[in-house]
Amino acid sequence: MAAVEKAVEKKESSPKAAAAAPPLDEETTKSRLYLRCALPLAKVVREDNAAFYDKLLFMFKGVVQLGVKGDDSLYTQFIFDNGEMGIAFGRNPDAALTLEFTTKAAFNGFMAGKMGPQYLFVPKPFYRLDALIRVLPMLLALKILDPNNIPTD
């Protein structure tokens, strides 16, 4: 375990690794912020209303992921295991439900509140409606991040 941590630390501190990374465009930066910062807050939402989500997620096992089509690094996975929830990054080909967006701009628009069916692409047959029903309340609760949405309590 220590060897893995050392290798990761060495790789991160390498000047070659930092110099080799190309600069990110604005759409990619926005997408990464939503996927790696905003969506993981769903775990906080789940913990904040534990009684409700314990019932909703009871006996549910599976992975639900959101991402941008064509870029495997722009995915966030919600991993559920009998009420427990984890977050991972990257694409999972075996996910129970994948909500994929056609472009980075479409994903960013969706996360900014511009909802519409033209933004979303579901690559698999839509047979896991139960997965969507279990995750949707958490995603909708993230609406509180909108600066124009002032909480009343």
Backbone as CSV, one residue per row, in Angstrom:
resi,resn,N_x,N_y,N_z,CA_x,CA_y,CA_z,C_x,C_y,C_z
1,MET,0.824,-1.193,0.000,0.000,0.000,0.000,0.867,1.256,0.000
2,ALA,1.922,1.251,0.802,2.804,2.408,0.868,3.516,2.626,-0.458
3,ALA,3.832,1.533,-1.153,4.498,1.644,-2.452,3.592,2.325,-3.474
4,VAL,2.299,2.003,-3.425,1.345,2.629,-4.345,1.240,4.118,-4.049
5,GLU,1.148,4.467,-2.764,1.054,5.875,-2.387,2.299,6.644,-2.810
6,LYS,3.489,6.013,-2.660,4.732,6.651,-3.073,4.761,6.879,-4.578
7,ALA,4.302,5.877,-5.328,4.285,5.995,-6.792,3.349,7.105,-7.232
8,VAL,2.196,7.194,-6.595,1.242,8.255,-6.927,1.827,9.611,-6.576
9,GLU,2.453,9.706,-5.395,3.052,10.963,-4.957,4.169,11.384,-5.907
10,LYS,4.999,10.426,-6.315,6.104,10.712,-7.218,5.577,11.180,-8.572
11,LYS,4.541,10.526,-9.064,3.957,10.885,-10.357,3.360,12.285,-10.314
12,GLU,2.684,12.627,-9.218,2.050,13.938,-9.105,3.066,15.059,-8.994
13,SER,4.208,14.785,-8.362,5.189,15.838,-8.160,6.187,15.934,-9.308
14,SER,6.068,15.083,-10.291,6.985,15.086,-11.420,6.757,16.318,-12.290
15,PRO,7.824,17.095,-12.582,7.644,18.270,-13.438,7.284,17.892,-14.873
16,LYS,7.714,16.713,-15.325,7.370,16.264,-16.675,5.864,16.058,-16.801
17,ALA,5.250,15.473,-15.779,3.804,15.218,-15.817,3.035,16.530,-15.886
18,ALA,3.481,17.520,-15.143,2.796,18.813,-15.148,2.979,19.529,-16.481
19,ALA,4.157,19.412,-17.072,4.435,20.094,-18.329,3.742,19.414,-19.503
20,ALA,3.511,18.102,-19.416,2.946,17.355,-20.533,1.436,17.543,-20.663
21,ALA,0.779,17.951,-19.604,-0.680,18.087,-19.638,-1.073,19.301,-20.478
22,PRO,-1.943,19.094,-21.475,-2.371,20.238,-22.290,-3.330,21.126,-21.498
23,PRO,-3.396,22.398,-21.825,-4.339,23.276,-21.118,-5.778,22.885,-21.454
24,LEU,-6.650,23.040,-20.480,-8.058,22.682,-20.664,-8.840,23.875,-21.194
25,ASP,-9.778,23.589,-22.096,-10.634,24.666,-22.578,-11.708,24.969,-21.531
26,GLU,-12.448,26.039,-21.739,-13.430,26.498,-20.753,-14.537,25.472,-20.511
27,GLU,-15.047,24.844,-21.574,-16.127,23.858,-21.428,-15.656,22.640,-20.640
28,THR,-14.432,22.188,-20.901,-13.888,21.039,-20.169,-13.716,21.380,-18.698
29,THR,-13.232,22.579,-18.419,-13.047,23.003,-17.031,-14.380,23.048,-16.292
30,LYS,-15.406,23.599,-16.923,-16.738,23.638,-16.299,-17.255,22.225,-16.040
31,SER,-17.107,21.358,-17.036,-17.583,19.978,-16.884,-16.876,19.280,-15.738
32,ARG,-15.563,19.449,-15.661,-14.796,18.808,-14.582,-15.238,19.338,-13.221
33,LEU,-15.503,20.635,-13.127,-15.967,21.202,-11.856,-17.309,20.616,-11.445
34,TYR,-18.244,20.529,-12.380,-19.545,19.941,-12.062,-19.393,18.480,-11.650
35,LEU,-18.622,17.718,-12.418,-18.521,16.276,-12.180,-17.723,15.937,-10.927
36,ARG,-16.693,16.705,-10.637,-15.815,16.361,-9.517,-16.091,17.153,-8.247
37,CYS,-16.840,18.243,-8.354,-17.123,19.057,-7.165,-18.608,19.107,-6.817
38,ALA,-19.443,19.393,-7.794,-20.872,19.568,-7.504,-21.595,18.240,-7.331
39,LEU,-21.418,17.311,-8.256,-22.152,16.040,-8.161,-21.796,15.222,-6.917
40,PRO,-20.525,15.191,-6.478,-20.247,14.465,-5.233,-20.973,15.020,-4.005
41,LEU,-21.490,16.240,-4.090,-22.283,16.781,-2.981,-23.582,16.012,-2.785
42,ALA,-23.948,15.181,-3.751,-25.125,14.322,-3.589,-24.939,13.395,-2.392
43,LYS,-23.696,13.046,-2.097,-23.421,12.205,-0.924,-23.769,12.965,0.364
44,VAL,-23.503,14.251,0.391,-23.859,15.083,1.547,-25.378,15.175,1.663
45,VAL,-26.056,15.325,0.530,-27.524,15.365,0.519,-28.074,14.067,1.080
46,ARG,-27.487,12.948,0.687,-27.920,11.628,1.156,-27.738,11.509,2.671
47,GLU,-26.602,11.967,3.180,-26.329,11.881,4.616,-27.203,12.848,5.415
48,ASP,-27.541,13.984,4.823,-28.340,14.992,5.507,-29.773,14.527,5.735
49,ASN,-30.299,13.741,4.824,-31.666,13.236,4.931,-31.612,11.708,4.953
50,ALA,-30.882,11.181,5.915,-30.576,9.750,5.956,-31.815,8.864,6.038
51,ALA,-32.805,9.240,6.818,-33.991,8.389,6.981,-34.708,8.181,5.649
52,PHE,-34.874,9.246,4.879,-35.540,9.153,3.578,-34.734,8.290,2.612
53,TYR,-33.436,8.549,2.519,-32.611,7.820,1.549,-32.341,6.382,1.974
54,ASP,-32.360,6.109,3.283,-32.237,4.712,3.721,-33.392,3.885,3.168
55,LYS,-34.583,4.451,3.196,-35.754,3.745,2.647,-35.691,3.667,1.122
56,LEU,-35.294,4.758,0.501,-35.252,4.817,-0.958,-34.191,3.882,-1.543
57,LEU,-33.053,3.785,-0.881,-31.934,3.000,-1.405,-31.854,1.597,-0.826
58,PHE,-32.825,1.218,-0.009,-32.827,-0.111,0.597,-32.820,-1.181,-0.490
59,MET,-31.936,-2.136,-0.361,-31.827,-3.281,-1.279,-31.489,-2.866,-2.717
60,PHE,-30.813,-1.762,-2.890,-30.410,-1.339,-4.234,-28.907,-1.472,-4.367
61,LYS,-28.483,-2.228,-5.358,-27.067,-2.381,-5.671,-26.877,-2.006,-7.128
62,GLY,-25.906,-1.181,-7.384,-25.634,-0.824,-8.768,-24.878,0.487,-8.885
63,VAL,-24.509,0.795,-10.111,-23.775,2.017,-10.415,-24.616,2.861,-11.365
64,VAL,-24.780,4.118,-11.012,-25.443,5.094,-11.877,-24.389,6.148,-12.182
65,GLN,-24.212,6.447,-13.458,-23.169,7.407,-13.817,-23.696,8.498,-14.739
66,LEU,-23.095,9.670,-14.601,-23.377,10.812,-15.468,-22.075,11.195,-16.134
67,GLY,-22.159,11.589,-17.394,-20.935,11.975,-18.067,-21.164,12.556,-19.439
68,VAL,-20.047,12.830,-20.098,-20.043,13.418,-21.430,-19.569,12.363,-22.418
69,LYS,-20.363,12.136,-23.427,-20.070,11.127,-24.441,-18.738,11.434,-25.131
70,GLY,-17.908,10.413,-25.247,-16.654,10.557,-25.974,-15.450,10.881,-25.118
71,ASP,-15.624,11.162,-23.834,-14.492,11.465,-22.954,-14.663,10.680,-21.662
72,ASP,-13.951,9.559,-21.545,-14.107,8.675,-20.389,-13.677,9.311,-19.075
73,SER,-12.893,10.382,-19.119,-12.483,11.032,-17.872,-13.565,11.959,-17.330
74,LEU,-14.570,12.272,-18.138,-15.639,13.175,-17.704,-16.883,12.396,-17.302
75,TYR,-16.734,11.536,-16.300,-17.843,10.755,-15.755,-17.752,10.756,-14.236
76,THR,-18.897,10.805,-13.585,-18.990,10.600,-12.142,-19.932,9.436,-11.910
77,GLN,-19.499,8.513,-11.051,-20.290,7.323,-10.739,-20.840,7.433,-9.326
78,PHE,-22.101,7.089,-9.182,-22.715,6.921,-7.873,-22.805,5.416,-7.666
79,ILE,-22.101,4.910,-6.677,-22.047,3.470,-6.429,-22.906,3.173,-5.205
80,PHE,-23.926,2.354,-5.400,-24.864,2.020,-4.333,-24.717,0.555,-3.963
81,ASP,-24.733,0.302,-2.648,-24.651,-1.069,-2.152,-25.495,-1.177,-0.890
82,ASN,-26.752,-1.553,-1.062,-27.686,-1.743,0.057,-27.729,-0.545,1.003
83,GLY,-27.960,0.619,0.464,-28.098,1.818,1.283,-26.832,2.636,1.411
84,GLU,-25.682,2.031,1.236,-24.420,2.764,1.289,-24.172,3.405,-0.072
85,MET,-23.516,4.561,-0.042,-23.261,5.278,-1.292,-21.805,5.673,-1.381
86,GLY,-21.233,5.475,-2.554,-19.864,5.883,-2.814,-19.808,6.687,-4.104
87,ILE,-18.723,7.408,-4.267,-18.519,8.225,-5.458,-17.204,7.794,-6.091
88,ALA,-17.199,7.660,-7.411,-15.977,7.361,-8.153,-15.991,8.180,-9.434
89,PHE,-14.829,8.301,-10.031,-14.701,9.082,-11.258,-14.210,8.190,-12.381
90,GLY,-14.594,8.524,-13.590,-14.250,7.718,-14.751,-15.466,6.934,-15.205
91,ARG,-15.365,6.342,-16.389,-16.503,5.627,-16.981,-16.508,4.177,-16.535
92,ASN,-17.685,3.661,-16.228,-17.873,2.261,-15.859,-18.745,1.609,-16.935
93,PRO,-18.193,0.678,-17.715,-18.986,0.069,-18.789,-20.118,-0.824,-18.283
94,ASP,-20.070,-1.219,-17.016,-21.084,-2.113,-16.457,-22.103,-1.390,-15.590
95,ALA,-22.251,-0.093,-15.757,-23.184,0.678,-14.933,-24.619,0.248,-15.201
96,ALA,-25.424,0.263,-14.140,-26.844,-0.070,-14.277,-27.560,0.981,-15.115
97,LEU,-27.167,2.234,-14.958,-27.793,3.322,-15.710,-26.733,4.362,-16.034
98,THR,-26.673,4.766,-17.287,-25.746,5.804,-17.723,-26.550,6.956,-18.298
99,LEU,-26.365,8.130,-17.726,-26.957,9.352,-18.265,-25.819,10.107,-18.939
100,GLU,-25.828,10.079,-20.239,-24.726,10.609,-21.024,-25.190,11.838,-21.789
101,PHE,-24.347,12.827,-21.876,-24.658,14.051,-22.604,-23.837,14.080,-23.882
102,THR,-24.426,14.607,-24.935,-23.792,14.547,-26.249,-22.546,15.414,-26.351
103,THR,-22.537,16.554,-25.676,-21.375,17.445,-25.708,-21.134,18.013,-24.318
104,LYS,-19.953,18.574,-24.127,-19.640,19.232,-22.856,-20.557,20.429,-22.640
105,ALA,-20.821,21.166,-23.703,-21.706,22.334,-23.597,-23.117,21.912,-23.186
106,ALA,-23.596,20.780,-23.700,-24.925,20.283,-23.327,-24.951,19.887,-21.855
107,PHE,-23.908,19.221,-21.387,-23.833,18.837,-19.972,-23.794,20.079,-19.086
108,ASN,-22.951,21.038,-19.447,-22.838,22.261,-18.651,-24.156,23.028,-18.628
109,GLY,-24.850,23.050,-19.750,-26.159,23.699,-19.803,-27.167,23.003,-18.917
110,PHE,-27.156,21.681,-18.944,-28.064,20.898,-18.100,-27.797,21.173,-16.621
111,MET,-26.529,21.189,-16.240,-26.181,21.433,-14.840,-26.477,22.875,-14.432
112,ALA,-26.502,23.781,-15.395,-26.816,25.180,-15.103,-28.316,25.438,-15.072
113,GLY,-29.116,24.389,-15.323,-30.560,24.532,-15.222,-31.291,24.608,-16.543
114,LYS,-30.584,24.485,-17.639,-31.238,24.495,-18.955,-31.613,23.063,-19.295
115,MET,-32.766,22.652,-18.836,-33.178,21.265,-19.036,-33.843,21.106,-20.389
116,GLY,-33.653,19.942,-20.953,-34.302,19.641,-22.217,-33.867,18.285,-22.713
117,PRO,-34.737,17.575,-23.389,-34.396,16.235,-23.859,-33.306,16.231,-24.922
118,GLN,-33.068,17.365,-25.582,-32.045,17.388,-26.608,-30.642,17.258,-26.011
119,TYR,-30.508,17.492,-24.722,-29.202,17.424,-24.083,-28.788,16.004,-23.714
120,LEU,-29.748,15.179,-23.392,-29.462,13.888,-22.780,-29.475,12.755,-23.791
121,PHE,-28.542,11.828,-23.614,-28.461,10.627,-24.438,-28.315,9.444,-23.497
122,VAL,-29.209,8.487,-23.571,-29.133,7.287,-22.735,-28.702,6.142,-23.650
123,PRO,-27.443,5.681,-23.529,-26.925,4.715,-24.485,-27.501,3.311,-24.376
124,LYS,-27.913,2.904,-23.197,-28.455,1.556,-23.014,-29.972,1.598,-23.119
125,PRO,-30.577,0.455,-23.351,-32.044,0.421,-23.253,-32.465,0.894,-21.861
126,PHE,-33.504,1.674,-21.819,-33.909,2.311,-20.564,-34.745,1.348,-19.728
127,TYR,-34.115,0.290,-19.249,-34.831,-0.702,-18.465,-34.595,-0.543,-16.970
128,ARG,-33.711,0.334,-16.553,-33.432,0.514,-15.132,-34.079,1.793,-14.613
129,LEU,-35.378,1.873,-14.783,-36.122,3.022,-14.292,-36.011,3.122,-12.772
130,ASP,-35.889,1.981,-12.096,-35.733,1.998,-10.638,-34.463,2.735,-10.230
131,ALA,-33.395,2.595,-11.000,-32.147,3.289,-10.685,-32.325,4.799,-10.821
132,LEU,-33.017,5.222,-11.857,-33.253,6.649,-12.059,-34.116,7.225,-10.941
133,ILE,-35.155,6.499,-10.555,-36.051,6.964,-9.494,-35.304,7.106,-8.173
134,ARG,-34.335,6.259,-7.927,-33.585,6.322,-6.672,-32.562,7.454,-6.657
135,VAL,-32.039,7.831,-7.810,-30.994,8.856,-7.879,-31.561,10.253,-8.128
136,LEU,-32.665,10.326,-8.821,-33.235,11.615,-9.206,-33.480,12.572,-8.031
137,PRO,-34.016,12.123,-6.886,-34.201,13.072,-5.775,-32.897,13.708,-5.299
138,MET,-31.801,12.949,-5.319,-30.512,13.515,-4.912,-30.037,14.562,-5.907
139,LEU,-30.214,14.283,-7.193,-29.790,15.240,-8.212,-30.635,16.509,-8.157
140,LEU,-31.928,16.350,-7.923,-32.799,17.522,-7.819,-32.487,18.344,-6.573
141,ALA,-32.040,17.689,-5.514,-31.686,18.412,-4.292,-30.472,19.311,-4.507
142,LEU,-29.674,19.024,-5.517,-28.514,19.865,-5.810,-28.917,21.220,-6.391
143,LYS,-30.184,21.401,-6.666,-30.690,22.682,-7.176,-30.403,23.806,-6.182
144,ILE,-30.171,23.442,-4.942,-29.878,24.451,-3.922,-28.560,25.171,-4.214
145,LEU,-27.713,24.594,-5.065,-26.451,25.236,-5.424,-26.649,26.439,-6.343
146,ASP,-27.822,26.558,-6.925,-28.123,27.685,-7.802,-28.104,28.966,-6.968
147,PRO,-27.315,29.964,-7.367,-27.234,31.188,-6.558,-28.550,31.955,-6.473
148,ASN,-29.459,31.710,-7.408,-30.756,32.397,-7.376,-31.770,31.677,-6.500
149,ASN,-31.446,30.495,-6.030,-32.353,29.692,-5.213,-31.977,29.878,-3.744
150,ILE,-32.698,30.707,-3.039,-32.401,31.001,-1.639,-33.248,30.089,-0.760
151,PRO,-32.605,29.274,0.109,-33.379,28.379,0.975,-34.215,29.160,1.980
152,THR,-35.369,28.605,2.325,-36.269,29.283,3.261,-36.050,28.845,4.702
153,ASP,-35.404,27.710,4.927,-35.208,27.249,6.314,-33.813,27.482,6.815
